Amino acid sequence: MLGEKNVSLEEKLLSAHQFLEEAGLTRTVRQLEQETRIFFSMSYFEDMVTKGIWDEVENYLSAFTLPIDNSYSKKIFFEIRKQKCLEDLCRDDKLLLNYGDRESTRPTMLADLKKLIEENPKLCDKLKFSKATRSMALMKLSNLPGVDRQLRQPYDKNDVYLDLGELVVFTKLIGSGRNGKVVREGIYNGHPVAIKCLANSHHSVDPKEIQFLMDLGTHENIVRYYGMKSNLEYTYIALERCSFTLKHLIKSSKGAVGNGEVLTLWKDNNYPSPLLLRIMSPMSAKISDMCIRKCFVTTDDDIFWDSQCWQAPELISGTKRRSVALDLLHEHISSIERHSIDMDLFSLGCVLFYCMTRGRHPFEDSIFEPNVRVCTGNPYLRYQIVDNPEANDLISGLLDRRSNLRLGIPEVLKHPMLWDYRTRLSFLQDVDDLLKSELRYELLAKIESIRKTVFDEKKWTLKIHDDFVMDIQTEFQHYNFGRVRDLIRVISYKSDHFDELRQCIKEIVGMTLEEFEEYFSKKFPRLIFEVYNVLRGQCKKGDFPWVHGKRVGRNSSLSGEDPTGSVGSCGGGSSRDSGLVFLRI
């Protein structure tokens, strides 16, 4: 039993915040944030700005900072009050409506406000919870003598399989595995959990494994560890109970998952841990678990494996099966199966394909012999992913049956499929600069050779709105409507001068840069990939870092980050010397 002195005020506040949030007491959560100033909810702030509830926006913000604090705060309050004033004027004076709908400028203003908030010293350290993890705080708090046990989740004693005090195992089975491993529903200190039951005769739990799970913290993309109990026969590990599996999530979606949706699974890569969390089979979707992790440093690329159908062909066929001794976090573990990064990248390709095709397997020939086709056949990519050349290229590169020819981690991290709209526009701007700066006739010829693939008409203007065509014809720049080079010029120039577009043109191509990029991506879905593919084959190493190394776009205000590193971070070189890598979904 822990004493109250073991729980800091910060841990208590974090636990209270989590409890109120999970209970759906939103108003109380906001009040707690304002009174304690322990956490600034960017999502709540964005929602209020988007809805134009300006009084609440200013009230919430005022709890954390005031205009007199610094120049960032002064600018934030100024922008909010200016927007509120303009919207009020437009609402009262119909003549002002001729200058455009002020509410439509909220997304652009919000992007500027977010940047100011992230740079504001009064707010930047309140955007994420501190290293004091909420799960550990909650466990400590729940053990205090003063905590009301009635607040913990009630249960029917007839459902109890085993009662170990703070950990209660239920009879309901969630899943099962090999060597007597099962997962049951349960409760740990009043919190619903999934309990992994490991037979001591077949499994040994290394303290380093438990420490690993505790070090993961409470990141939203990682399964949370609560605690562990054991008796003579079994060890019981309490983990976060998830609402549904990846299979259920994908199957319940209305359509195929696009690039943007896949990207959201891969962003927020600033978690400070040099860990590669390997993706498991969608049939038992989980992010972290016992014996599925390894800290990758320098050239050590071994990892554990446990699944079928989603394995690399060399693992299924047994060509790499052997018993080795692996120094895992400086602890000796013997008689395990060697597993390489190349195999994980193959599995990654399978899971990405699964997500983008609403639950299809890339080697889906016969549901009775999936492993056979993995070893002997080719994936059905082009018949499943329509109008997505980036996805076809990335997944094909990951699913190559020859492990030495698969894409490495650096290539995956900077692949066009994982670029967001800022990165895609920055890429086209840099291509435009490249083609302007040098007389590269061979490269220009290659760029023009993809014309029929990019737009199957004689002129690319036939695919876009007439008013936009008229708009670019009135400018001093001359465009050849039959050249890919000039299509790149138009997109690059207009994105670089997006704020100067007339309101009537924005209503066509989009009110924000994201909508602008989406407009041209729909009109010319193969443009970026085909240009990227040409450069990948034509440019020598060092000529154009987008295809051979890291690159910061020319327009830093547009890109806001390293475009080729927007999905993850890695060291230089191949996957064999990739340094510290962190991937997750």
C-alpha positions as CSV (number, residue, x, y, z in Angstrom):
1,M,0.0,0.0,0.0
2,L,1.4,3.4,-1.0
3,G,1.3,6.4,1.2
4,E,0.0,9.8,0.1
5,K,3.5,11.2,0.2
6,N,4.4,8.9,-2.7
7,V,2.0,10.7,-5.0
8,S,2.9,14.2,-6.2
9,L,0.4,17.0,-6.7
10,E,1.1,16.8,-10.5
11,E,0.3,13.1,-10.5
12,K,-2.9,13.7,-8.7
13,L,-3.9,16.3,-11.1
14,L,-3.1,14.1,-14.1
15,S,-5.1,11.3,-12.6
16,A,-8.0,13.5,-12.0
17,H,-7.8,14.9,-15.5
18,Q,-7.8,11.4,-17.0
19,F,-10.7,10.2,-14.8
20,L,-12.9,13.2,-15.7
21,E,-12.0,12.9,-19.4
22,E,-12.8,9.2,-19.5
23,A,-16.1,9.9,-17.6
24,G,-17.1,12.3,-20.3
25,L,-17.2,15.3,-17.9
26,T,-15.9,17.7,-20.5
27,R,-17.0,21.0,-18.8
28,T,-15.2,19.9,-15.6
29,V,-12.1,18.9,-17.5
30,R,-11.9,22.4,-19.1
31,Q,-12.4,24.0,-15.6
32,L,-9.6,21.8,-14.2
33,E,-7.3,22.8,-17.0
34,Q,-8.0,26.5,-16.5
35,E,-7.7,26.5,-12.7
36,T,-4.5,24.3,-12.6
37,R,-3.0,25.4,-15.9
38,I,-1.4,22.0,-16.1
39,F,-2.6,21.3,-19.7
40,F,-3.7,23.4,-22.6
41,S,-6.1,21.5,-24.8
42,M,-5.2,22.4,-28.4
43,S,-8.1,20.3,-29.7
44,Y,-10.6,22.2,-27.6
45,F,-9.1,25.5,-28.6
46,E,-9.3,24.5,-32.3
47,D,-12.9,23.5,-32.0
48,M,-13.9,26.8,-30.4
49,V,-12.1,28.8,-33.1
50,T,-13.6,26.8,-35.9
51,K,-17.1,27.3,-34.5
52,G,-16.4,31.0,-33.9
53,I,-17.2,31.0,-30.1
54,W,-14.9,33.9,-29.5
55,D,-15.8,34.7,-26.0
56,E,-15.0,31.2,-24.9
57,V,-11.8,31.2,-26.9
58,E,-10.6,34.3,-25.1
59,N,-11.8,33.1,-21.7
60,Y,-10.0,29.7,-22.0
61,L,-6.8,31.3,-23.3
62,S,-6.8,34.0,-20.6
63,A,-6.4,31.3,-17.9
64,F,-3.0,30.5,-19.3
65,T,-1.6,33.8,-20.7
66,L,-2.5,37.5,-21.1
67,P,-1.6,40.0,-23.8
68,I,0.9,41.6,-21.6
69,D,3.0,38.4,-21.0
70,N,4.9,38.5,-24.3
71,S,4.8,39.4,-28.0
72,Y,3.4,35.9,-28.9
73,S,0.4,36.3,-26.5
74,K,-0.2,39.9,-27.7
75,K,-0.3,38.7,-31.3
76,I,-2.7,35.8,-30.4
77,F,-5.2,38.0,-28.6
78,F,-4.9,40.6,-31.4
79,E,-5.8,38.1,-34.1
80,I,-8.7,36.7,-32.1
81,R,-10.2,40.1,-31.3
82,K,-9.7,41.3,-34.9
83,Q,-11.5,38.2,-36.3
84,K,-14.3,38.6,-33.9
85,C,-14.7,42.3,-34.7
86,L,-14.7,41.7,-38.5
87,E,-17.3,38.9,-38.2
88,D,-19.5,41.1,-36.1
89,L,-19.3,43.9,-38.6
90,C,-20.0,41.7,-41.6
91,R,-23.0,40.2,-39.8
92,D,-24.4,43.7,-39.1
93,D,-23.5,45.5,-42.3
94,K,-24.5,43.7,-45.5
95,L,-22.3,46.0,-47.6
96,L,-19.2,44.5,-46.0
97,L,-20.2,41.1,-47.4
98,N,-18.9,42.2,-50.7
99,Y,-15.4,41.8,-49.3
100,G,-15.9,38.1,-48.7
101,D,-17.2,35.8,-46.0
102,R,-15.0,36.5,-42.9
103,E,-15.9,33.1,-41.4
104,S,-14.1,31.4,-44.3
105,T,-10.8,32.8,-43.1
106,R,-11.0,30.9,-39.8
107,P,-8.9,27.9,-41.0
108,T,-6.1,30.1,-42.2
109,M,-6.1,32.2,-39.0
110,L,-6.2,29.0,-36.9
111,A,-3.0,27.7,-38.6
112,D,-1.3,31.0,-37.6
113,L,-2.6,30.8,-34.1
114,K,-1.4,27.3,-33.6
115,K,2.1,28.3,-34.7
116,L,2.1,31.2,-32.3
117,I,0.9,29.0,-29.4
118,E,3.6,26.4,-30.1
119,E,6.3,29.1,-30.0
120,N,4.9,30.9,-27.0
121,P,7.0,30.1,-23.9
122,K,3.9,30.5,-21.7
123,L,2.0,27.7,-23.6
124,C,4.5,25.4,-25.4
125,D,5.2,23.3,-22.4
126,K,1.5,22.8,-21.6
127,L,0.6,21.2,-24.9
128,K,1.6,17.7,-23.8
129,F,1.6,15.9,-20.5
130,S,4.9,15.8,-18.7
131,K,7.0,12.7,-18.2
132,A,5.0,11.8,-15.1
133,T,2.8,9.2,-16.9
134,R,-0.9,9.3,-16.2
135,S,-1.1,5.5,-15.9
136,M,1.5,5.3,-13.2
137,A,-0.1,8.3,-11.4
138,L,-3.5,6.6,-11.6
139,M,-2.1,3.4,-10.2
140,K,-0.5,5.2,-7.3
141,L,-3.6,7.2,-6.6
142,S,-5.9,4.3,-6.7
143,N,-3.9,2.6,-4.0
144,L,-4.3,5.4,-1.5
145,P,-6.4,4.7,1.6
146,G,-8.5,7.8,1.0
147,V,-9.7,6.8,-2.5
148,D,-13.3,5.8,-2.6
149,R,-13.6,2.2,-3.7
150,Q,-17.1,2.8,-5.0
151,L,-15.7,4.9,-7.8
152,R,-14.1,1.7,-9.2
153,Q,-16.0,-0.3,-11.8
154,P,-18.5,-2.8,-10.3
155,Y,-18.7,-6.4,-11.5
156,D,-20.7,-9.5,-11.0
157,K,-18.8,-12.0,-8.7
158,N,-20.2,-14.9,-10.9
159,D,-18.0,-13.6,-13.7
160,V,-14.8,-13.8,-11.7
161,Y,-12.2,-16.4,-12.8
162,L,-9.6,-15.5,-10.2
163,D,-9.4,-12.8,-7.6
164,L,-5.9,-11.6,-6.8
165,G,-6.9,-8.5,-4.8
166,E,-6.1,-5.4,-6.9
167,L,-6.2,-7.6,-10.0
168,V,-9.4,-9.5,-10.8
169,V,-9.5,-11.9,-13.7
170,F,-12.8,-12.6,-15.4
171,T,-13.9,-15.8,-17.1
172,K,-14.6,-14.0,-20.5
173,L,-11.9,-14.9,-23.0
174,I,-10.7,-12.2,-25.4
175,G,-8.1,-14.3,-27.2
176,S,-5.7,-17.1,-27.0
177,G,-2.2,-18.0,-28.3
178,R,0.4,-20.7,-28.2
179,N,1.9,-22.4,-25.2
180,G,-1.0,-21.8,-22.9
181,K,-1.2,-18.1,-23.4
182,V,-4.7,-16.6,-23.1
183,V,-6.1,-13.1,-22.7
184,R,-9.1,-12.5,-20.5
185,E,-11.1,-9.5,-19.4
186,G,-10.4,-8.1,-16.0
187,I,-10.1,-5.2,-13.6
188,Y,-6.9,-3.7,-12.2
189,N,-7.5,-1.3,-9.3
190,G,-11.0,-0.7,-10.6
191,H,-10.0,-0.1,-14.2
192,P,-11.2,-2.4,-17.0
193,V,-8.1,-4.1,-18.5
194,A,-7.1,-6.9,-20.8
195,I,-5.2,-9.5,-18.7
196,K,-2.6,-11.6,-20.5
197,C,-2.3,-15.0,-18.7
198,L,1.1,-16.7,-19.2
199,A,1.7,-20.2,-18.1
200,N,4.9,-20.2,-16.1
201,S,5.9,-23.6,-17.5
202,H,6.1,-22.1,-21.0
203,H,6.9,-18.4,-20.4
204,S,9.3,-16.4,-18.2
205,V,8.8,-12.7,-17.7
206,D,12.0,-10.7,-17.7
207,P,11.9,-7.6,-15.4
208,K,13.4,-5.7,-18.3
209,E,10.2,-6.5,-20.3
210,I,8.1,-5.0,-17.6
211,Q,10.3,-2.0,-17.4
212,F,10.1,-1.6,-21.1
213,L,6.3,-1.4,-21.0
214,M,6.4,1.1,-18.1
215,D,8.8,3.2,-20.1
216,L,6.4,3.5,-23.0
217,G,4.3,5.8,-20.9
218,T,0.7,6.7,-21.9
219,H,1.1,7.7,-25.5
220,E,-2.3,7.4,-27.2
221,N,-0.9,5.1,-29.9
222,I,0.7,2.6,-27.4
223,V,-1.1,0.0,-25.3
224,R,-0.7,1.0,-21.7
225,Y,0.7,-1.3,-19.0
226,Y,-1.1,-1.2,-15.6
227,G,0.5,-3.9,-13.5
228,M,1.4,-7.6,-12.9
229,K,0.5,-10.4,-10.5
230,S,1.6,-14.0,-10.4
231,N,1.0,-17.3,-8.6
232,L,2.6,-20.7,-8.9
233,E,1.1,-21.5,-12.2
234,Y,0.5,-18.3,-14.1
235,T,1.7,-14.7,-14.5
236,Y,-1.0,-12.1,-15.1
237,I,-0.1,-8.9,-16.9
238,A,-2.8,-6.1,-16.9
239,L,-2.8,-4.1,-20.2
240,E,-5.1,-1.4,-21.5
241,R,-8.4,-2.8,-22.9
242,C,-8.9,-1.4,-26.4
243,S,-12.3,-0.6,-27.8
244,F,-11.8,-2.5,-31.0
245,T,-9.2,-4.1,-33.2
246,L,-7.7,-2.8,-36.4
247,K,-9.8,-5.4,-38.2
248,H,-13.0,-4.0,-36.8
249,L,-11.9,-0.4,-37.4
250,I,-11.1,-1.0,-41.1
251,K,-14.2,-3.2,-41.7
252,S,-16.5,-0.5,-40.3
253,S,-15.1,2.3,-42.5
254,K,-17.3,3.4,-45.3
255,G,-14.6,3.1,-48.1
256,A,-11.0,2.5,-48.8
257,V,-8.6,4.4,-46.7
258,G,-6.8,7.2,-48.6
259,N,-3.3,8.5,-48.3
260,G,-4.3,11.3,-45.9
261,E,-6.0,8.8,-43.5
262,V,-3.1,6.5,-43.6
263,L,-0.8,9.4,-42.9
264,T,-2.7,10.2,-39.7
265,L,-1.7,6.8,-38.4
266,W,1.9,7.6,-38.8
267,K,2.3,11.3,-37.7
268,D,3.2,12.7,-34.3
269,N,6.6,11.1,-34.4
270,N,8.2,13.1,-31.7
271,Y,7.7,10.5,-29.0
272,P,11.1,10.5,-27.2
273,S,11.9,6.8,-27.4
274,P,14.3,5.0,-29.7
275,L,11.9,2.1,-30.2
276,L,10.7,0.2,-33.2
277,L,7.2,-1.0,-32.3
278,R,6.4,-3.7,-34.8
279,I,3.0,-3.9,-36.3
280,M,1.2,-7.2,-35.5
281,S,-1.4,-9.0,-37.7
282,P,-4.6,-7.1,-38.2
283,M,-6.5,-10.2,-36.9
284,S,-5.1,-9.4,-33.4
285,A,-4.3,-5.7,-33.8
286,K,-2.1,-4.4,-31.0
287,I,0.6,-1.9,-30.8
288,S,2.8,-3.1,-27.9
289,D,3.0,-6.3,-26.0
290,M,5.3,-8.8,-24.4
291,C,8.0,-10.1,-26.7
292,I,7.3,-7.9,-29.7
293,R,9.8,-5.2,-29.3
294,K,13.5,-4.3,-29.6
295,C,15.4,-1.1,-29.2
296,F,17.3,-0.7,-32.5
297,V,20.7,0.9,-32.2
298,T,23.5,0.8,-34.7
299,T,23.5,-2.4,-36.7
300,D,21.6,-4.7,-34.3
301,D,18.4,-5.5,-36.2
302,D,17.1,-8.6,-34.5
303,I,13.5,-8.8,-33.3
304,F,10.9,-11.3,-32.1
305,W,8.1,-12.5,-34.3
306,D,4.9,-14.3,-33.7
307,S,2.3,-14.5,-36.5
308,Q,1.4,-16.1,-39.8
309,C,0.0,-15.0,-43.1
310,W,1.6,-11.6,-42.6
311,Q,5.1,-12.9,-42.4
312,A,7.9,-12.5,-45.0
313,P,8.3,-15.4,-47.4
314,E,11.8,-16.2,-46.1
315,L,10.4,-16.6,-42.6
316,I,7.5,-18.8,-43.7
317,S,9.7,-21.0,-45.9
318,G,12.2,-21.4,-43.0
319,T,15.2,-20.1,-44.8
320,K,16.1,-17.9,-41.9
321,R,14.9,-20.1,-39.1
322,R,17.5,-20.8,-36.6
323,S,18.1,-20.6,-32.8
324,V,20.3,-17.8,-31.7
325,A,21.3,-16.1,-28.5
326,L,20.3,-12.4,-28.5
327,D,21.5,-9.8,-26.2
328,L,18.3,-8.0,-25.5
329,L,18.8,-4.8,-23.5
330,H,22.0,-6.3,-22.2
331,E,20.2,-9.4,-20.9
332,H,20.9,-12.9,-22.3
333,I,17.9,-14.6,-23.9
334,S,18.4,-18.0,-25.6
335,S,16.6,-20.2,-28.0
336,I,14.6,-17.5,-29.9
337,E,13.9,-17.0,-33.5
338,R,16.0,-14.5,-35.4
339,H,13.9,-11.8,-37.1
340,S,15.2,-8.9,-39.3
341,I,14.0,-5.5,-40.2
342,D,13.5,-6.7,-43.8
343,M,10.9,-9.1,-42.5
344,D,9.1,-6.4,-40.6
345,L,9.1,-4.1,-43.6
346,F,7.3,-6.9,-45.6
347,S,4.7,-7.2,-42.8
348,L,4.4,-3.4,-42.9
349,G,3.5,-3.6,-46.5
350,C,0.8,-6.2,-45.8
351,V,-0.8,-4.1,-43.1
352,L,-0.7,-0.9,-45.2
353,F,-2.4,-2.7,-48.0
354,Y,-4.9,-4.1,-45.6
355,C,-5.7,-0.6,-44.3
356,M,-6.0,0.9,-47.8
357,T,-8.2,-1.8,-49.3
358,R,-10.7,-2.2,-46.4
359,G,-9.4,-5.5,-45.1
360,R,-7.9,-7.2,-48.2
361,H,-4.7,-9.2,-48.1
362,P,-2.2,-8.4,-50.8
363,F,-1.7,-12.1,-51.6
364,E,-5.4,-12.9,-51.4
365,D,-5.7,-15.8,-53.8
366,S,-7.1,-18.6,-51.7
367,I,-8.1,-18.1,-48.1
368,F,-7.1,-21.6,-47.5
369,E,-3.5,-21.2,-48.7
370,P,-2.4,-17.6,-48.0
371,N,1.1,-18.6,-47.0
372,V,1.7,-20.5,-50.2
373,R,1.0,-17.4,-52.3
374,V,3.2,-15.2,-50.1
375,C,6.1,-17.5,-50.9
376,T,5.4,-18.2,-54.6
377,G,3.1,-15.5,-56.0
378,N,2.9,-11.8,-56.7
379,P,0.7,-9.4,-54.8
380,Y,-2.5,-8.1,-56.4
381,L,-1.8,-4.5,-56.0
382,R,-2.9,-2.8,-59.2
383,Y,-6.3,-4.5,-59.0
384,Q,-7.0,-3.3,-55.5
385,I,-5.6,0.3,-55.1
386,V,-7.2,2.5,-57.8
387,D,-5.6,5.9,-58.8
388,N,-3.0,5.7,-56.1
389,P,0.4,5.2,-57.8
390,E,2.3,6.2,-54.6
391,A,0.6,3.4,-52.6
392,N,1.3,0.9,-55.4
393,D,5.0,1.9,-55.5
394,L,5.5,1.9,-51.7
395,I,3.7,-1.4,-51.0
396,S,5.3,-3.1,-54.0
397,G,8.7,-2.1,-52.7
398,L,7.9,-3.5,-49.3
399,L,6.5,-6.7,-50.6
400,D,9.3,-7.8,-52.8
401,R,10.0,-11.5,-52.3
402,R,13.7,-10.8,-52.4
403,S,14.5,-9.3,-49.0
404,N,17.7,-7.5,-50.3
405,L,15.6,-5.6,-52.8
406,R,12.9,-4.3,-50.4
407,L,12.8,-0.6,-49.5
408,G,14.8,0.3,-46.5
409,I,13.6,2.4,-43.6
410,P,15.0,5.7,-44.9
411,E,13.2,5.1,-48.3
412,V,9.9,4.3,-46.5
413,L,10.1,7.4,-44.3
414,K,10.5,9.8,-47.2
415,H,8.2,8.1,-49.7
416,P,5.6,10.3,-51.4
417,M,2.7,8.2,-50.2
418,L,3.4,9.5,-46.7
419,W,3.7,13.2,-47.6
420,D,1.1,15.6,-46.3
421,Y,-0.2,18.5,-48.5
422,R,2.5,20.9,-47.4
423,T,5.2,18.4,-48.4
424,R,3.6,17.7,-51.7
425,L,3.4,21.4,-52.6
426,S,7.0,22.0,-51.4
427,F,8.2,19.1,-53.6
428,L,6.6,20.7,-56.7
429,Q,8.1,24.1,-55.8
430,D,11.5,22.6,-55.5
431,V,11.1,20.7,-58.8
432,D,10.1,24.0,-60.4
433,D,13.3,25.6,-59.0
434,L,15.4,22.7,-60.2
435,L,14.1,22.9,-63.7
436,K,14.6,26.7,-63.7
437,S,18.1,26.7,-62.3
438,E,19.8,24.5,-64.9
439,L,19.5,23.7,-68.6
440,R,18.9,20.0,-68.1
441,Y,17.6,19.0,-71.4
442,E,17.6,15.2,-70.7
443,L,15.7,15.7,-67.5
444,L,13.2,18.1,-69.2
445,A,12.6,15.5,-71.9
446,K,12.0,12.8,-69.4
447,I,9.5,15.1,-67.5
448,E,7.6,15.7,-70.8
449,S,7.6,12.0,-71.6
450,I,5.1,11.4,-68.8
451,R,2.5,13.8,-70.3
452,K,0.1,11.1,-71.4
453,T,0.2,9.5,-68.0
454,V,-0.3,12.8,-66.1
455,F,-3.1,14.2,-68.3
456,D,-4.5,12.1,-71.2
457,E,-5.6,15.2,-73.1
458,K,-3.7,17.4,-75.4
459,K,-3.8,20.2,-72.9
460,W,-3.9,20.0,-69.1
461,T,-6.2,23.1,-69.0
462,L,-9.1,20.8,-70.2
463,K,-9.0,19.2,-66.7
464,I,-9.3,22.4,-64.7
465,H,-12.0,25.1,-64.3
466,D,-12.3,27.7,-67.1
467,D,-12.2,30.6,-64.6
468,F,-8.8,29.4,-63.3
469,V,-7.5,29.1,-66.8
470,M,-8.6,32.6,-67.6
471,D,-7.0,33.8,-64.3
472,I,-3.5,32.4,-65.3
473,Q,-3.8,33.8,-68.8
474,T,-4.1,37.3,-67.6
475,E,-0.8,37.2,-65.9
476,F,2.6,38.2,-67.4
477,Q,3.9,34.7,-67.2
478,H,3.4,32.6,-70.3
479,Y,2.3,28.9,-70.0
480,N,2.3,26.1,-72.5
481,F,-0.8,24.2,-71.7
482,G,0.5,21.0,-73.4
483,R,3.7,20.7,-71.2
484,V,4.0,19.0,-67.8
485,R,6.7,21.5,-67.0
486,D,4.3,24.4,-67.2
487,L,1.6,22.5,-65.1
488,I,4.3,22.3,-62.4
489,R,5.0,26.0,-62.8
490,V,1.4,26.9,-62.3
491,I,0.8,24.8,-59.2
492,S,4.1,26.0,-57.7
493,Y,3.5,29.7,-58.4
494,K,-0.1,29.7,-57.2
495,S,0.7,27.8,-54.0
496,D,3.6,30.2,-53.3
497,H,1.2,33.2,-53.8
498,F,-1.9,31.6,-52.5
499,D,-2.9,34.5,-50.3
500,E,-3.0,36.7,-53.4
501,L,-5.7,34.6,-55.1
502,R,-9.0,36.3,-55.7
503,Q,-11.9,35.1,-53.7
504,C,-13.7,33.8,-56.7
505,I,-10.7,31.7,-57.7
506,K,-10.4,30.4,-54.1
507,E,-14.0,29.3,-54.3
508,I,-12.9,27.0,-57.2
509,V,-9.6,25.6,-56.1
510,G,-10.1,25.8,-52.3
511,M,-10.1,28.2,-49.5
512,T,-7.0,26.8,-47.9
513,L,-3.7,25.4,-49.1
514,E,-4.8,22.0,-48.2
515,E,-7.9,22.3,-50.3
516,F,-5.8,23.8,-53.1
517,E,-3.5,20.8,-53.1
518,E,-6.4,18.4,-52.9
519,Y,-8.0,20.1,-56.0
520,F,-4.9,19.5,-58.2
521,S,-4.3,16.0,-56.8
522,K,-7.8,15.0,-57.8
523,K,-7.3,16.5,-61.3
524,F,-3.9,15.1,-61.8
525,P,-3.5,12.1,-59.4
526,R,-0.4,10.8,-61.1
527,L,1.6,14.0,-61.3
528,I,3.6,14.0,-58.2
529,F,4.5,10.3,-58.3
530,E,5.4,10.3,-62.0
531,V,7.7,13.4,-61.5
532,Y,9.2,11.8,-58.4
533,N,9.8,8.6,-60.3
534,V,11.6,10.5,-63.1
535,L,13.8,12.3,-60.7
536,R,14.5,9.1,-58.8
537,G,15.9,7.6,-62.0
538,Q,17.6,10.7,-63.5
539,C,19.1,12.6,-60.6
540,K,22.4,11.5,-59.2
541,K,23.0,11.4,-55.5
542,G,23.2,14.9,-54.1
543,D,21.6,16.5,-57.1
544,F,18.1,16.5,-55.7
545,P,17.9,15.5,-52.0
546,W,14.1,14.8,-52.2
547,V,14.9,11.4,-53.7
548,H,18.4,10.8,-52.2
549,G,18.3,12.5,-48.8
550,K,16.7,14.9,-46.5
551,R,15.4,18.2,-47.8
552,V,13.8,21.3,-46.4
553,G,11.4,22.9,-48.9
554,R,12.2,26.4,-50.2
555,N,9.1,27.9,-48.6
556,S,9.7,27.2,-44.9
557,S,6.4,28.9,-44.0
558,L,4.6,26.4,-46.2
559,S,6.5,23.3,-45.3
560,G,6.9,24.0,-41.6
561,E,9.0,20.9,-41.2
562,D,11.4,18.6,-43.1
563,P,9.2,17.3,-45.8
564,T,11.1,14.0,-46.2
565,G,11.0,13.5,-42.5
566,S,7.4,14.3,-41.9
567,V,6.5,10.7,-41.0
568,G,9.5,9.7,-38.9
569,S,13.1,10.1,-38.3
570,C,16.1,8.0,-39.1
571,G,19.8,8.0,-39.3
572,G,21.6,8.1,-42.7
573,G,22.4,5.1,-44.7
574,S,20.6,1.9,-45.4
575,S,18.2,0.0,-43.1
576,R,21.2,-1.8,-41.8
577,D,22.7,1.3,-40.3
578,S,19.7,3.4,-39.8
579,G,20.4,4.4,-36.2
580,L,17.4,5.0,-34.0
581,V,14.1,4.5,-35.6
582,F,10.6,4.8,-34.3
583,L,7.6,3.6,-36.2
584,R,4.0,3.0,-35.1
585,I,0.4,3.1,-36.0
